[in-house]
Amino acid sequence: MTTIDKSIIDKAILDFGIRDYAKATIREVVAIAQMAEKASGVEFIKMEMGVPGLPPSQYGVDAQLKALQNGMARLYPNINGLPELKQEASRFVKAFIGVDVAPEGCVPVCGSMQGTFASFLTCTQADSRRDTILFIDPGFPVQKQQCVVMGAKYETFDVYDFRGEKLGPKLESYLRQGNIAAIIYSNPNNPSWVCLSESELMMIGELATKYDVVVLEDLAYFAMDFRKNLSKPFEPPYQATVARYTDNYVLLISGSKAFSYAGERIGVSCISTKLYAKEYPALTARYGNGTFGSVFIHRMLYALSSGTSHSAQYAMAAMMKAASDGVYDFRKDISEYGRRAKLLKEIFLRHGFHVVYDQDLGEPLADGFYFTIGYGRMTGRELARELMYYGVSAIALDTTGSCQQGLRICTSFVGDHQYALLDERMKEFNEDHQ
């Protein structure tokens, strides 16, 4: 017998008009879980949405409140960004990534989502021959939705079978076609949590230079490879990055996960110094000024939002400064996600599940914000729907561009009281499906 009456789940899915549950969006799964929870009175264990579940950094809160009290809300923010934030972002990149990006190229955005959107627009307009974004998947589903919204083309491949030396040839098979404007991936990866190695990033960087394409490195889960001590500023080891191997890059740094500051929609797009000043004839013809950085800021961001929340920029500057000064160990706070992932994996594995992306170039995966699970020969569609009957919500890997069968599990919303609840429900699930 299932935890929740199947008819409640089936009706909720039907009411949303979802024909293929494997392609249900994160927001749709969230809404269905909420409807089913209300109708059944049964608490759901929600693992579908990647929203931070930790308190925000007090350094950010204090700085933002002070800025508001000083009247910053009355002023439009400078479209280029708060000078203090630009300086601290440049310093933060040096402290934790170990590369130099000029303050000029560190541009505040309304979360990395906006930074990605503006980057897609700039890259696909920079050269009329290059109109396609290449995704190294699996990845964040909404980034493909951004391409659909703006009418940009995209290609994708699942990195599962192309790690290590296989990555370069696979990547080049796309780049040699001449239509790729930019490459995008997340590192650590959403949802698999694999981390591209320095040797893999070198391949990406060298090919980006060879074929003159831009690499968009999504660092939403900054420094969350908990296998390494990445918490000491200006000391190795540093966050792995393609920026060591090419000048064609934009680093997308978010305040959402590293600083638990998701609600204020603040991030920084760090454009390499050479790319920032690079001129593109197609951009000049379209806008009258063809440098990548100028178009990114004064055309794309200006049109999208006319700048980024003034007070949130003060918050981001304060958090980055405290981290670089060594007085704020943001990694200590977010290591909670690693603890949760370890406990959750143990429960799933105990009851017949397996980890889909289970190796990272021969090493065990780090425990972090996400991991992936499968069950027997069930497809992602079947498993996602079946778990809903047991009060557990997650998204199918299909929506992330993965070719593997299974689900993405997010650790952020799981409460301490829910581990025993999950253990009980997965025991019942396993007994019902043997």
C-alpha positions as a Python dict, from the first residue, in 0.01 Angstrom:
ca = {
    (1, 'M'): (0, 0, 0),
    (2, 'T'): (142, 339, -98),
    (3, 'T'): (189, 628, 144),
    (4, 'I'): (-51, 848, -55),
    (5, 'D'): (-358, 735, -246),
    (6, 'K'): (-246, 701, -606),
    (7, 'S'): (-559, 871, -734),
    (8, 'I'): (-457, 1197, -563),
    (9, 'I'): (-123, 1205, -746),
    (10, 'D'): (-273, 1094, -1077),
    (11, 'K'): (-541, 1364, -1059),
    (12, 'A'): (-286, 1634, -978),
    (13, 'I'): (-70, 1533, -1276),
    (14, 'L'): (-377, 1520, -1501),
    (15, 'D'): (-491, 1864, -1384),
    (16, 'F'): (-155, 2006, -1491),
    (17, 'G'): (-195, 1850, -1836),
    (18, 'I'): (141, 1672, -1816),
    (19, 'R'): (158, 1393, -2072),
    (20, 'D'): (519, 1289, -2014),
    (21, 'Y'): (611, 1307, -1645),
    (22, 'A'): (980, 1268, -1728),
    (23, 'K'): (964, 1616, -1881),
    (24, 'A'): (775, 1781, -1597),
    (25, 'T'): (954, 2101, -1499),
    (26, 'I'): (1090, 2163, -1150),
    (27, 'R'): (814, 2415, -1080),
    (28, 'E'): (546, 2170, -1200),
    (29, 'V'): (676, 1895, -973),
    (30, 'V'): (682, 2141, -682),
    (31, 'A'): (321, 2244, -749),
    (32, 'I'): (201, 1885, -783),
    (33, 'A'): (368, 1790, -455),
    (34, 'Q'): (205, 2087, -283),
    (35, 'M'): (-138, 1994, -419),
    (36, 'A'): (-97, 1630, -317),
    (37, 'E'): (30, 1728, 27),
    (38, 'K'): (-272, 1949, 85),
    (39, 'A'): (-520, 1693, -47),
    (40, 'S'): (-375, 1398, 148),
    (41, 'G'): (-251, 1566, 464),
    (42, 'V'): (74, 1368, 424),
    (43, 'E'): (407, 1550, 456),
    (44, 'F'): (618, 1536, 140),
    (45, 'I'): (995, 1495, 142),
    (46, 'K'): (1083, 1753, -122),
    (47, 'M'): (1400, 1696, -321),
    (48, 'E'): (1309, 1855, -652),
    (49, 'M'): (1407, 2220, -620),
    (50, 'G'): (1759, 2352, -571),
    (51, 'V'): (1681, 2626, -323),
    (52, 'P'): (1930, 2694, -41),
    (53, 'G'): (1807, 2564, 292),
    (54, 'L'): (2053, 2746, 519),
    (55, 'P'): (2040, 3091, 685),
    (56, 'P'): (2184, 3374, 473),
    (57, 'S'): (2527, 3513, 550),
    (58, 'Q'): (2506, 3769, 830),
    (59, 'Y'): (2781, 3970, 660),
    (60, 'G'): (2548, 4020, 366),
    (61, 'V'): (2239, 4094, 573),
    (62, 'D'): (2419, 4357, 784),
    (63, 'A'): (2571, 4532, 482),
    (64, 'Q'): (2244, 4535, 291),
    (65, 'L'): (2048, 4674, 586),
    (66, 'K'): (2308, 4946, 635),
    (67, 'A'): (2290, 5040, 267),
    (68, 'L'): (1911, 5066, 283),
    (69, 'Q'): (1927, 5272, 602),
    (70, 'N'): (2171, 5505, 427),
    (71, 'G'): (1915, 5571, 154),
    (72, 'M'): (2059, 5361, -128),
    (73, 'A'): (1709, 5260, -239),
    (74, 'R'): (1648, 5611, -371),
    (75, 'L'): (1928, 5580, -628),
    (76, 'Y'): (1953, 5386, -950),
    (77, 'P'): (2255, 5157, -936),
    (78, 'N'): (2542, 5223, -1175),
    (79, 'I'): (2490, 4988, -1470),
    (80, 'N'): (2860, 4891, -1455),
    (81, 'G'): (2825, 4789, -1092),
    (82, 'L'): (2914, 4917, -749),
    (83, 'P'): (3290, 4996, -750),
    (84, 'E'): (3336, 4822, -413),
    (85, 'L'): (3173, 4506, -544),
    (86, 'K'): (3376, 4506, -864),
    (87, 'Q'): (3696, 4537, -664),
    (88, 'E'): (3599, 4269, -411),
    (89, 'A'): (3481, 4031, -684),
    (90, 'S'): (3818, 4063, -858),
    (91, 'R'): (3992, 3996, -527),
    (92, 'F'): (3761, 3702, -447),
    (93, 'V'): (3843, 3539, -782),
    (94, 'K'): (4213, 3577, -707),
    (95, 'A'): (4171, 3444, -352),
    (96, 'F'): (3967, 3132, -429),
    (97, 'I'): (4022, 3058, -799),
    (98, 'G'): (4378, 3183, -828),
    (99, 'V'): (4337, 3380, -1152),
    (100, 'D'): (4336, 3750, -1232),
    (101, 'V'): (4022, 3920, -1362),
    (102, 'A'): (4024, 4300, -1372),
    (103, 'P'): (3755, 4474, -1164),
    (104, 'E'): (3622, 4627, -1486),
    (105, 'G'): (3517, 4283, -1606),
    (106, 'C'): (3344, 4184, -1280),
    (107, 'V'): (2983, 4277, -1350),
    (108, 'P'): (2698, 4240, -1098),
    (109, 'V'): (2389, 4064, -1230),
    (110, 'C'): (2047, 3967, -1093),
    (111, 'G'): (2169, 3618, -1009),
    (112, 'S'): (2371, 3394, -1237),
    (113, 'M'): (2053, 3325, -1432),
    (114, 'Q'): (2062, 3678, -1569),
    (115, 'G'): (2434, 3654, -1625),
    (116, 'T'): (2379, 3342, -1834),
    (117, 'F'): (2097, 3500, -2033),
    (118, 'A'): (2304, 3811, -2111),
    (119, 'S'): (2601, 3590, -2203),
    (120, 'F'): (2392, 3378, -2440),
    (121, 'L'): (2263, 3693, -2611),
    (122, 'T'): (2609, 3848, -2647),
    (123, 'C'): (2778, 3531, -2767),
    (124, 'T'): (2516, 3439, -3028),
    (125, 'Q'): (2516, 3793, -3171),
    (126, 'A'): (2895, 3836, -3181),
    (127, 'D'): (2942, 3636, -3503),
    (128, 'S'): (2667, 3564, -3755),
    (129, 'R'): (2824, 3226, -3832),
    (130, 'R'): (2803, 3117, -3469),
    (131, 'D'): (2444, 3092, -3348),
    (132, 'T'): (2448, 2781, -3129),
    (133, 'I'): (2520, 2715, -2759),
    (134, 'L'): (2683, 2382, -2671),
    (135, 'F'): (2580, 2228, -2340),
    (136, 'I'): (2807, 1978, -2167),
    (137, 'D'): (2526, 1794, -1993),
    (138, 'P'): (2369, 1708, -1761),
    (139, 'G'): (2290, 2063, -1663),
    (140, 'F'): (2047, 2318, -1528),
    (141, 'P'): (1723, 2274, -1729),
    (142, 'V'): (1626, 2643, -1724),
    (143, 'Q'): (1937, 2743, -1919),
    (144, 'K'): (1800, 2557, -2220),
    (145, 'Q'): (1468, 2730, -2160),
    (146, 'Q'): (1657, 3059, -2184),
    (147, 'C'): (1778, 2956, -2530),
    (148, 'V'): (1422, 2873, -2631),
    (149, 'V'): (1296, 3209, -2503),
    (150, 'M'): (1557, 3407, -2697),
    (151, 'G'): (1532, 3189, -3007),
    (152, 'A'): (1890, 3062, -2985),
    (153, 'K'): (1991, 2719, -3110),
    (154, 'Y'): (2165, 2469, -2887),
    (155, 'E'): (2342, 2135, -2904),
    (156, 'T'): (2403, 1899, -2614),
    (157, 'F'): (2582, 1582, -2515),
    (158, 'D'): (2586, 1380, -2192),
    (159, 'V'): (2936, 1381, -2041),
    (160, 'Y'): (2870, 1041, -1873),
    (161, 'D'): (3057, 844, -2143),
    (162, 'F'): (3308, 1118, -2232),
    (163, 'R'): (3518, 1182, -1924),
    (164, 'G'): (3895, 1217, -1929),
    (165, 'E'): (4070, 1184, -2264),
    (166, 'K'): (3739, 1116, -2440),
    (167, 'L'): (3612, 1468, -2368),
    (168, 'G'): (3842, 1654, -2610),
    (169, 'P'): (3754, 1458, -2927),
    (170, 'K'): (3383, 1468, -2843),
    (171, 'L'): (3393, 1842, -2788),
    (172, 'E'): (3591, 1905, -3105),
    (173, 'S'): (3339, 1707, -3311),
    (174, 'Y'): (3094, 1991, -3240),
    (175, 'L'): (3336, 2283, -3258),
    (176, 'R'): (3479, 2195, -3598),
    (177, 'Q'): (3134, 2251, -3751),
    (178, 'G'): (3190, 2625, -3703),
    (179, 'N'): (2848, 2713, -3560),
    (180, 'I'): (2920, 2702, -3185),
    (181, 'A'): (2924, 3042, -3016),
    (182, 'A'): (2972, 2929, -2656),
    (183, 'I'): (3017, 2623, -2438),
    (184, 'I'): (2843, 2601, -2102),
    (185, 'Y'): (2873, 2361, -1809),
    (186, 'S'): (2849, 2370, -1428),
    (187, 'N'): (3138, 2266, -1204),
    (188, 'P'): (3056, 2097, -966),
    (189, 'N'): (2791, 1965, -1195),
    (190, 'N'): (2419, 2008, -1146),
    (191, 'P'): (2283, 1738, -1106),
    (192, 'S'): (2549, 1465, -1120),
    (193, 'W'): (2797, 1641, -887),
    (194, 'V'): (3092, 1520, -1094),
    (195, 'C'): (3373, 1777, -1103),
    (196, 'L'): (3564, 1839, -1424),
    (197, 'S'): (3935, 1793, -1360),
    (198, 'E'): (4210, 2039, -1446),
    (199, 'S'): (4314, 1817, -1739),
    (200, 'E'): (3956, 1817, -1875),
    (201, 'L'): (3931, 2193, -1827),
    (202, 'M'): (4261, 2230, -2013),
    (203, 'M'): (4110, 2044, -2309),
    (204, 'I'): (3806, 2271, -2303),
    (205, 'G'): (4019, 2584, -2276),
    (206, 'E'): (4260, 2492, -2553),
    (207, 'L'): (3975, 2401, -2789),
    (208, 'A'): (3792, 2723, -2703),
    (209, 'T'): (4100, 2920, -2805),
    (210, 'K'): (4155, 2710, -3118),
    (211, 'Y'): (3798, 2759, -3240),
    (212, 'D'): (3746, 3105, -3089),
    (213, 'V'): (3440, 3018, -2882),
    (214, 'V'): (3349, 3153, -2537),
    (215, 'V'): (3334, 2925, -2234),
    (216, 'L'): (3060, 3002, -1982),
    (217, 'E'): (3167, 2839, -1657),
    (218, 'D'): (2871, 2817, -1421),
    (219, 'L'): (3010, 2823, -1066),
    (220, 'A'): (2673, 2818, -891),
    (221, 'Y'): (2811, 2563, -644),
    (222, 'F'): (3133, 2749, -586),
    (223, 'A'): (3402, 2557, -392),
    (224, 'M'): (3156, 2277, -304),
    (225, 'D'): (3389, 1992, -397),
    (226, 'F'): (3415, 1893, -32),
    (227, 'R'): (3690, 1641, -107),
    (228, 'K'): (3934, 1933, -118),
    (229, 'N'): (4004, 2211, 128),
    (230, 'L'): (3908, 2510, -86),
    (231, 'S'): (3836, 2741, 206),
    (232, 'K'): (4168, 2921, 254),
    (233, 'P'): (4197, 3248, 59),
    (234, 'F'): (4506, 3302, -153),
    (235, 'E'): (4627, 2947, -85),
    (236, 'P'): (4602, 2638, -306),
    (237, 'P'): (4415, 2422, -375),
    (238, 'Y'): (4189, 2655, -570),
    (239, 'Q'): (3851, 2607, -734),
    (240, 'A'): (3916, 2427, -1064),
    (241, 'T'): (3859, 2653, -1365),
    (242, 'V'): (3895, 2682, -1739),
    (243, 'A'): (4029, 3036, -1685),
    (244, 'R'): (4380, 2893, -1648),
    (245, 'Y'): (4373, 2764, -2004),
    (246, 'T'): (4200, 3024, -2222),
    (247, 'D'): (4119, 3394, -2234),
    (248, 'N'): (3774, 3322, -2382),
    (249, 'Y'): (3570, 3283, -2065),
    (250, 'V'): (3299, 3423, -1842),
    (251, 'L'): (3289, 3296, -1483),
    (252, 'L'): (2936, 3298, -1343),
    (253, 'I'): (2959, 3337, -965),
    (254, 'S'): (2637, 3326, -767),
    (255, 'G'): (2556, 3447, -418),
    (256, 'S'): (2269, 3199, -394),
    (257, 'K'): (2437, 2878, -281),
    (258, 'A'): (2783, 2976, -151),
    (259, 'F'): (2642, 3256, 65),
    (260, 'S'): (2280, 3130, 94),
    (261, 'Y'): (2169, 3465, -49),
    (262, 'A'): (1932, 3338, -316),
    (263, 'G'): (1637, 3564, -239),
    (264, 'E'): (1814, 3888, -328),
    (265, 'R'): (1907, 3766, -679),
    (266, 'I'): (2271, 3869, -678),
    (267, 'G'): (2565, 3731, -867),
    (268, 'V'): (2874, 3846, -1056),
    (269, 'S'): (2969, 3766, -1415),
    (270, 'C'): (3348, 3780, -1435),
    (271, 'I'): (3455, 3840, -1794),
    (272, 'S'): (3819, 3775, -1878),
    (273, 'T'): (4016, 4094, -1935),
    (274, 'K'): (4096, 4006, -2297),
    (275, 'L'): (3742, 3897, -2382),
    (276, 'Y'): (3600, 4211, -2220),
    (277, 'A'): (3799, 4431, -2461),
    (278, 'K'): (3762, 4207, -2768),
    (279, 'E'): (3592, 4374, -3063),
    (280, 'Y'): (3338, 4193, -3280),
    (281, 'P'): (3237, 4351, -3613),
    (282, 'A'): (2886, 4203, -3588),
    (283, 'L'): (2833, 4371, -3251),
    (284, 'T'): (2968, 4702, -3385),
    (285, 'A'): (2730, 4684, -3681),
    (286, 'R'): (2437, 4614, -3453),
    (287, 'Y'): (2510, 4845, -3159),
    (288, 'G'): (2774, 5092, -3272),
    (289, 'N'): (3019, 4965, -3014),
    (290, 'G'): (3147, 4616, -3060),
    (291, 'T'): (3351, 4519, -2755),
    (292, 'F'): (3216, 4213, -2575),
    (293, 'G'): (3217, 4375, -2230),
    (294, 'S'): (3052, 4698, -2337),
    (295, 'V'): (2773, 4519, -2523),
    (296, 'F'): (2721, 4278, -2232),
    (297, 'I'): (2675, 4567, -1988),
    (298, 'H'): (2540, 4865, -2179),
    (299, 'R'): (2315, 4680, -2423),
    (300, 'M'): (2215, 4344, -2276),
    (301, 'L'): (2197, 4417, -1903),
    (302, 'Y'): (2063, 4766, -1961),
    (303, 'A'): (1778, 4624, -2168),
    (304, 'L'): (1711, 4337, -1928),
    (305, 'S'): (1699, 4513, -1593),
    (306, 'S'): (1883, 4846, -1606),
    (307, 'G'): (2118, 4725, -1336),
    (308, 'T'): (2121, 4508, -1027),
    (309, 'S'): (1966, 4579, -687),
    (310, 'H'): (2180, 4847, -523),
    (311, 'S'): (2158, 4717, -168),
    (312, 'A'): (2219, 4356, -276),
    (313, 'Q'): (2545, 4467, -436),
    (314, 'Y'): (2660, 4601, -98),
    (315, 'A'): (2571, 4262, 53),
    (316, 'M'): (2769, 4070, -209),
    (317, 'A'): (3068, 4301, -170),
    (318, 'A'): (3068, 4250, 208),
    (319, 'M'): (3041, 3870, 181),
    (320, 'M'): (3320, 3848, -74),
    (321, 'K'): (3541, 4082, 129),
    (322, 'A'): (3489, 3885, 451),
    (323, 'A'): (3569, 3560, 270),
    (324, 'S'): (3883, 3700, 108),
    (325, 'D'): (3993, 3854, 439),
    (326, 'G'): (3970, 3509, 595),
    (327, 'V'): (3720, 3612, 864),
    (328, 'Y'): (3422, 3436, 701),
    (329, 'D'): (3456, 3065, 621),
    (330, 'F'): (3156, 3026, 392),
    (331, 'R'): (3259, 2668, 320),
    (332, 'K'): (3207, 2573, 683),
    (333, 'D'): (2842, 2677, 659),
    (334, 'I'): (2763, 2506, 331),
    (335, 'S'): (2940, 2181, 423),
    (336, 'E'): (2602, 2094, 580),
    (337, 'Y'): (2491, 1990, 231),
    (338, 'G'): (2765, 1728, 224),
    (339, 'R'): (2644, 1585, 556),
    (340, 'R'): (2289, 1564, 428),
    (341, 'A'): (2392, 1398, 101),
    (342, 'K'): (2586, 1128, 287),
    (343, 'L'): (2286, 1043, 506),
    (344, 'L'): (2041, 1044, 215),
    (345, 'K'): (2261, 825, -5),
    (346, 'E'): (2291, 570, 275),
    (347, 'I'): (1913, 548, 302),
    (348, 'F'): (1854, 506, -71),
    (349, 'L'): (2135, 253, -112),
    (350, 'R'): (2006, 51, 183),
    (351, 'H'): (1673, 5, 8),
    (352, 'G'): (1778, -112, -336),
    (353, 'F'): (1857, 216, -513),
    (354, 'H'): (2185, 294, -687),
    (355, 'V'): (2375, 614, -759),
    (356, 'V'): (2359, 682, -1134),
    (357, 'Y'): (2663, 911, -1171),
    (358, 'D'): (2867, 716, -918),
    (359, 'Q'): (3228, 780, -1018),
    (360, 'D'): (3439, 1088, -1082),
    (361, 'L'): (3728, 973, -1301),
    (362, 'G'): (3768, 663, -1089),
    (363, 'E'): (3721, 841, -757),
    (364, 'P'): (3410, 840, -539),
    (365, 'L'): (3189, 1144, -587),
    (366, 'A'): (3193, 1424, -336),
    (367, 'D'): (2883, 1456, -120),
    (368, 'G'): (2714, 1789, -186),
    (369, 'F'): (2408, 1979, -297),
    (370, 'Y'): (2289, 1716, -550),
    (371, 'F'): (2329, 1351, -635),
    (372, 'T'): (2151, 1110, -870),
    (373, 'I'): (1964, 786, -801),
    (374, 'G'): (1812, 502, -1001),
    (375, 'Y'): (1614, 192, -914),
    (376, 'G'): (1646, -133, -1102),
    (377, 'R'): (1537, -96, -1461),
    (378, 'M'): (1286, 179, -1394),
    (379, 'T'): (1301, 476, -1627),
    (380, 'G'): (1331, 821, -1480),
    (381, 'R'): (967, 883, -1575),
    (382, 'E'): (848, 573, -1391),
    (383, 'L'): (1061, 631, -1084),
    (384, 'A'): (969, 999, -1045),
    (385, 'R'): (600, 916, -1056),
    (386, 'E'): (625, 609, -833),
    (387, 'L'): (810, 799, -562),
    (388, 'M'): (535, 1061, -559),
    (389, 'Y'): (301, 787, -436),
    (390, 'Y'): (534, 754, -137),
    (391, 'G'): (547, 1125, -65),
    (392, 'V'): (889, 1192, -221),
    (393, 'S'): (927, 1447, -501),
    (394, 'A'): (1225, 1474, -738),
    (395, 'I'): (1285, 1551, -1106),
    (396, 'A'): (1378, 1300, -1376),
    (397, 'L'): (1728, 1323, -1523),
    (398, 'D'): (1568, 1359, -1867),
    (399, 'T'): (1502, 1728, -1795),
    (400, 'T'): (1872, 1791, -1729),
    (401, 'G'): (1991, 1665, -2068),
    (402, 'S'): (2113, 1336, -1924),
    (403, 'C'): (2082, 1017, -2127),
    (404, 'Q'): (2079, 810, -1808),
    (405, 'Q'): (1769, 681, -1632),
    (406, 'G'): (1709, 811, -1284),
    (407, 'L'): (1636, 1116, -1070),
    (408, 'R'): (1812, 1426, -940),
    (409, 'I'): (1808, 1446, -562),
    (410, 'C'): (1855, 1785, -396),
    (411, 'T'): (1960, 1790, -31),
    (412, 'S'): (1871, 2148, 56),
    (413, 'F'): (1514, 2114, 190),
    (414, 'V'): (1545, 1789, 383),
    (415, 'G'): (1479, 1843, 754),
    (416, 'D'): (1647, 1639, 1026),
    (417, 'H'): (1316, 1477, 1121),
    (418, 'Q'): (1269, 1349, 765),
    (419, 'Y'): (1558, 1101, 753),
    (420, 'A'): (1366, 845, 957),
    (421, 'L'): (1055, 920, 750),
    (422, 'L'): (1244, 864, 424),
    (423, 'D'): (1398, 543, 558),
    (424, 'E'): (1053, 407, 642),
    (425, 'R'): (900, 505, 308),
    (426, 'M'): (1190, 372, 96),
    (427, 'K'): (1175, 44, 288),
    (428, 'E'): (808, 18, 189),
    (429, 'F'): (887, 123, -168),
    (430, 'N'): (1152, -146, -201),
    (431, 'E'): (926, -414, -57),
    (432, 'D'): (649, -314, -297),
    (433, 'H'): (877, -325, -604),
    (434, 'Q'): (1081, -640, -553),
}
